[in-house]
Amino acid sequence: MTTQQLYDIYLQYPSVQTDTRKTKKDDLFFALKGPTFNGNTFAQQALDLGASFVIIDDANYVLNEKCILVEDVLSSLQQLARYHRQQLQIPFIAITGSNGKTTSKELMAAVLKQKFVTYATEGNLNNHIGVPLTILKIRNDAQMAIIEMGANHQKEIAAYCEIALPDYAVINNCGKAHIEGFGGIEGVRKGKGELYDFIRANGGNIFINTDLDYLDEMAKGINNRITYGTQNATYSGVLSSEEMLLNVAVHTPSENFQIRTNLVGTYNLPNVLLAVAVGSHFGVSNQHIKAAIEGYMPDNSRSQFVTKGSNKIILDAYNANPTSMRAAIANFSKLHGKKAIWLGAMKEMGEDEVKEHQELIEYFEQWYWDDVILVGQEFEPHKGGYNWFSNSELAAKYVEQNKPHEALILIKGSRGSKMEKLLEVL
């Protein structure tokens, strides 16, 4: 079956699923395979749930005329998404980066929705399956699309660009994330830079942070730039207070104004300025930009401010790497009060694992903390006299028996460290 023929079916049944737990009547079910499962084996179950058609790549599972046999299900899904993208004559903004891309995506979407019908990546569906699924959720009423792209090795972003065909791009930053897959910071820049490569080759546009000199170097040859940052930018801003929640004084060509966010951490300043730049570029009024950003409430353990009893907590436990860890700790050090830091191990550090965890401890030791908890085997060689636990379950039991009072607490760690368990027992 050709992509065009499959697209004709998709137009009749535009709800796509890859998981029978979510499949409902009239869905198109793509039977993907993985290291530990074979989606073809779920063909009958999908049909029983009311799927209109099932796309499979194993002839042994052809049950009836509702089973469409293709050479490779994943490739078919991606080709279908690319074909759908080609029919959509609207701006596509692609965003990648080491830290903050999901928050940036959410802020951009909130701003653009003030004026446009905007579709954006849901949650963090930003991989080789999530990108095509996101595109296939975009309907004909769309006026704007934002596609988040995650990656942990070379050539991933390049592959996503061939599906999403972005004409606007954002690289938030290139920090020490997924070092194991990328092979060091230069590998990170090369991998993330594949987004710029696509824009450069296709005459697209970029939103670029002027505070990061390496982005300017990576963007050589790209002429269409919309700039944001704390200085030397069309859309600039600075912190207007040192409170726990981020307050920003924004400067645009048309007006200066204040934004009081519900985000914690100075490291979110560029994310806010990006949303301002994107909104302004596409004609969203400053009044609506301000309202959208001030109305945004972070969730899913990303830069959340939480009050539990007498304690005030910054929960930033969805992702962690050396760059984001240091930014969070430095920001937290500026606050006044009884302060505790509860840190979970950083994942995907590869051969740098020992060094990065040791250097992180040396970094936070330049400040005084009323309490320190370290969680994860990666911290064990460097735990010293700190409270150390091999996993978050054990750490949570300790916290439950030794609850702090009237404290400011930073909870930060990689998703695999499950640091939210410590919050649950407060």
C-alpha positions in Angstrom: 0.0 0.0 0.0 1.3 3.4 -0.9 1.6 6.3 1.5 -1.1 8.2 -0.5 -3.5 5.2 -0.2 -2.8 5.0 3.5 -3.4 8.7 3.8 -6.8 8.4 2.2 -7.7 6.0 4.9 -6.2 8.3 7.6 -8.4 11.1 6.4 -11.5 8.9 7.1 -10.1 7.7 10.4 -7.7 10.4 11.7 -7.2 9.1 15.2 -4.0 7.1 15.4 -3.0 4.7 18.2 0.0 2.5 18.9 -1.2 1.2 22.2 -4.2 -1.1 22.6 -4.8 0.3 26.1 -5.7 3.6 24.5 -7.4 2.2 21.3 -11.1 3.0 20.8 -13.7 2.7 18.1 -12.6 3.8 14.6 -8.9 4.3 15.5 -6.1 3.4 13.1 -3.8 1.0 15.0 -0.2 0.9 14.1 1.4 -2.4 15.4 4.8 -1.2 16.3 7.6 -3.5 17.5 10.1 -3.0 20.3 12.9 -4.8 22.1 10.4 -6.6 24.3 7.2 -6.6 22.4 5.7 -7.3 19.0 2.7 -5.1 18.2 1.6 -7.5 15.5 0.4 -9.8 18.2 -2.1 -7.2 19.3 -3.8 -7.0 15.9 -6.9 -9.0 17.0 -7.2 -7.1 20.3 -7.2 -3.8 18.4 -9.9 -5.0 16.0 -11.9 -6.3 18.9 -11.7 -2.8 20.5 -13.2 -1.3 17.3 -10.1 -0.2 15.4 -11.0 0.7 11.8 -7.8 -0.8 10.4 -4.7 -2.3 11.8 -1.3 -1.7 10.1 1.0 -4.7 10.5 4.3 -5.9 9.0 4.0 -9.6 9.6 1.9 -11.6 7.1 1.2 -14.2 9.8 -1.1 -11.7 11.5 -3.3 -10.8 8.5 -6.7 -11.7 9.9 -9.1 -10.0 7.4 -9.5 -7.1 5.1 -9.0 -4.7 8.0 -5.4 -5.7 8.3 -3.1 -3.6 6.1 0.3 -5.3 5.5 3.3 -3.0 5.1 7.0 -3.5 4.9 7.7 -1.8 8.2 5.1 -0.3 10.5 7.4 2.4 12.0 8.5 3.6 8.6 4.9 3.7 7.4 3.9 5.8 10.5 6.7 8.2 9.9 6.0 8.5 6.1 2.3 9.1 6.8 3.2 11.9 9.2 5.5 13.5 6.7 2.9 13.3 4.0 0.3 14.9 6.4 2.8 17.6 7.2 3.2 18.4 3.6 -0.5 19.1 3.3 -0.4 21.6 6.2 0.5 25.1 5.0 1.2 26.6 8.4 4.3 27.6 10.4 6.0 24.6 12.1 8.3 25.5 15.0 10.7 22.8 16.1 12.4 23.0 19.4 15.3 21.0 20.9 17.9 21.5 23.6 19.4 20.0 26.7 17.4 21.8 29.4 14.0 23.5 29.5 12.6 22.6 26.0 9.3 21.2 27.4 8.7 24.3 29.5 9.6 26.5 26.6 7.3 24.5 24.3 4.4 24.9 26.8 5.1 28.7 27.2 5.2 29.2 23.4 2.0 27.2 23.0 0.2 29.2 25.7 1.2 32.5 24.0 0.4 31.4 20.5 -3.0 30.1 21.5 -4.0 33.6 22.4 -4.3 34.3 18.7 -4.0 31.0 16.7 -5.4 27.5 16.7 -2.1 25.9 17.9 -1.1 22.3 18.1 1.9 21.3 20.2 3.6 18.1 21.4 1.7 16.6 24.3 3.9 15.9 27.4 7.2 14.7 26.2 6.2 12.7 23.1 9.3 13.9 21.4 11.0 10.8 20.0 10.9 8.7 16.8 7.3 7.6 17.6 6.1 10.7 19.4 7.1 13.2 16.7 5.0 11.5 14.0 2.1 10.9 16.4 2.1 14.6 17.3 2.0 15.6 13.6 -0.9 13.1 12.9 -2.9 14.8 15.7 -2.9 18.1 13.8 -6.3 18.8 12.3 -7.2 21.1 9.3 -8.2 23.9 11.6 -4.5 24.3 12.7 -2.9 27.7 12.3 0.4 26.9 14.1 2.3 23.8 15.2 5.1 23.3 17.8 7.1 20.1 17.6 9.4 19.1 20.5 12.4 17.0 19.5 14.4 15.0 22.1 17.5 13.1 21.3 20.3 11.1 23.0 22.5 10.4 20.0 23.6 11.7 16.6 21.3 11.7 13.6 18.1 11.7 15.6 17.2 15.3 15.2 18.1 15.1 11.5 15.6 12.2 11.1 12.8 14.1 12.9 13.4 17.2 10.7 12.7 15.0 7.6 9.3 14.2 9.1 8.3 17.5 10.6 9.9 19.8 7.9 10.1 22.8 10.3 10.4 26.3 8.9 11.2 27.8 12.4 13.7 26.4 14.9 14.8 26.8 18.5 17.8 25.3 20.2 17.3 26.2 23.8 20.9 25.3 24.9 23.4 22.5 24.7 24.4 21.3 28.1 25.8 18.1 29.6 22.8 15.9 28.9 22.8 12.4 27.4 26.6 12.5 27.4 26.8 8.7 27.1 24.9 8.7 23.8 26.3 11.9 22.3 29.9 11.4 23.4 30.6 14.6 25.2 29.6 18.3 25.0 30.8 18.6 21.4 28.7 15.6 20.4 25.7 17.3 22.1 26.2 20.4 20.1 26.6 18.5 16.9 23.5 16.4 17.6 21.3 19.4 18.5 22.8 21.4 15.7 21.2 19.0 13.2 18.1 21.2 13.6 20.1 24.3 12.5 21.5 22.2 9.6 18.0 21.6 8.3 17.1 25.2 8.6 20.3 26.3 6.9 19.7 24.0 4.0 16.0 25.0 3.6 16.1 28.7 4.2 14.2 28.7 7.4 14.2 30.9 10.5 15.6 30.6 14.0 14.8 32.1 17.4 18.3 32.4 19.0 19.4 33.2 22.5 22.1 35.9 22.2 23.5 35.0 25.7 24.8 31.7 24.4 27.8 32.5 22.2 28.1 28.9 21.0 24.7 29.1 19.4 25.9 32.0 17.2 28.8 29.8 16.1 26.5 26.8 15.4 24.1 29.1 13.4 26.7 30.4 11.0 25.1 30.6 7.5 21.6 31.2 8.8 20.5 34.7 8.0 16.9 34.7 9.2 17.2 35.2 13.0 14.9 36.5 15.7 16.9 37.3 18.8 16.1 37.1 22.5 18.3 37.3 25.6 19.3 39.6 28.4 21.2 41.9 26.0 21.9 42.6 22.3 18.6 41.1 21.4 15.4 42.3 19.7 13.4 40.8 22.6 15.3 41.2 25.9 14.6 41.0 29.6 16.1 40.8 33.1 15.1 39.6 36.5 13.2 42.3 38.3 13.4 40.6 41.8 15.1 37.8 43.7 11.8 36.2 44.9 11.2 32.5 44.6 8.9 32.9 41.7 10.4 34.5 38.6 9.5 38.1 37.8 10.8 39.5 34.5 11.2 43.0 33.2 10.6 42.6 29.4 11.8 45.0 26.7 10.4 44.8 23.2 10.6 47.2 20.2 7.0 48.4 21.0 6.8 48.4 24.7 8.4 47.5 28.1 6.4 45.5 30.6 6.5 43.2 33.6 5.7 39.5 33.7 5.1 37.8 37.1 5.4 34.1 36.4 4.5 30.9 38.3 7.9 29.5 37.5 10.8 29.0 39.9 14.4 29.5 39.0 16.4 32.1 37.1 17.2 29.4 34.6 13.6 29.8 33.3 14.4 33.4 32.2 15.4 32.5 28.6 12.3 30.2 28.3 10.1 33.2 29.1 12.0 35.5 26.8 11.7 32.9 24.0 7.9 32.8 24.4 7.8 36.6 24.3 9.9 36.6 21.1 7.8 34.0 19.4 4.5 35.6 20.3 5.7 39.1 19.2 7.1 37.8 16.0 3.7 36.2 15.1 1.7 39.3 16.1 0.4 38.4 19.5 -0.2 41.5 21.5 2.0 42.3 24.6 -1.1 42.2 26.7 -2.0 38.7 25.6 1.7 37.5 25.9 1.8 38.8 29.5 -1.6 37.1 30.3 -0.5 33.8 28.8 2.8 33.5 30.5 1.4 34.7 33.9 -1.4 32.2 33.6 0.9 29.2 32.9 1.2 26.8 35.8 4.0 24.2 35.6 3.2 20.6 36.3 4.7 17.1 36.0 7.5 17.9 38.4 9.0 20.6 36.2 10.0 23.8 38.1 7.0 23.4 40.4 6.5 25.5 43.5 4.7 23.4 46.1 3.7 24.1 49.7 3.4 21.1 52.1 2.6 22.1 55.7 5.1 24.7 56.8 7.6 23.7 54.1 8.0 25.4 50.7 9.4 23.1 48.0 10.8 23.5 44.5 10.1 20.2 42.7 12.2 19.9 39.6 12.5 16.1 39.4 11.6 15.3 35.8 15.1 15.6 34.4 18.6 16.3 35.6 22.1 16.7 34.1 25.2 18.6 35.3 24.1 21.8 33.7 20.6 21.9 35.0 21.7 20.7 38.4 24.1 23.5 38.8 21.6 26.1 37.6 19.0 24.8 40.1 21.4 24.8 43.0 22.8 28.2 42.2 19.4 29.7 41.9 18.3 28.0 45.2 21.4 29.3 47.0 20.1 32.9 46.6 17.0 32.3 48.6 16.9 33.1 52.3 15.8 30.7 55.0 16.3 27.2 56.3 17.4 25.4 53.2 17.6 21.7 52.3 18.7 20.1 49.0 17.5 16.6 48.2 19.3 15.4 45.0 18.8 12.3 42.9 21.4 10.8 40.7 22.0 12.0 37.1 21.5 9.3 34.5 23.1 8.6 31.1 26.5 10.1 32.2 28.4 7.2 30.7 32.1 7.1 31.5 31.8 10.6 33.1 29.4 9.3 35.8 31.9 9.2 38.7 33.5 12.5 37.8 30.2 14.4 37.3 28.7 13.3 40.6 31.9 14.1 42.4 32.1 17.6 40.8 28.4 18.2 41.6 29.0 17.6 45.3 32.1 19.9 45.2 29.9 22.5 43.5 27.1 22.6 46.1 29.6 22.5 49.0 30.5 26.1 48.4 27.2 27.0 50.2 25.9 26.1 53.6 22.8 23.8 53.7 20.8 22.9 56.7 20.1 19.4 55.2 21.4 17.4 52.3 20.0 14.1 51.0 21.7 12.2 48.2 19.8 9.4 46.4 21.2 6.8 44.0 24.1 4.4 43.6 25.9 7.0 41.5 26.4 9.2 44.6 27.7 6.4 46.9 31.4 6.8 46.3 31.2 10.5 47.2 28.5 10.5 49.9 30.9 11.6 52.7 28.9 12.5 55.8 25.7 13.3 54.0 22.5 11.3 54.3 22.7 8.9 51.4 20.2 6.3 50.2 20.4 3.8 47.3 16.9 4.6 46.2 14.0 7.0 46.7 11.9 4.5 48.6 14.5 4.3 51.4 15.0 8.1 51.3 11.3 8.7 51.6 11.1 6.5 54.7 13.9 8.6 56.3 12.1 11.8 55.4 8.8 10.5 56.8 10.5 9.9 60.1 12.5 13.1 60.1 10.2 15.7 58.6 11.6 19.2 58.3 9.6 22.2 59.4 9.5 25.7 58.0 12.1 24.8 55.5 12.8 25.7 51.9 13.5 22.4 50.0 15.0 21.8 46.5 14.1 18.4 45.2 16.0 17.7 42.0 17.0 14.6 40.1 16.7 12.5 36.9 13.3 10.9 36.2 14.8 7.5 37.0 15.6 8.6 40.5 11.9 9.1 41.3 12.5 12.0 43.7 8.9 12.9 43.8 8.5 10.0 46.3 10.2 12.3 48.9 7.6 15.0 48.4 4.7 12.5 48.9 5.6 11.8 52.5 6.1 15.4 53.6 
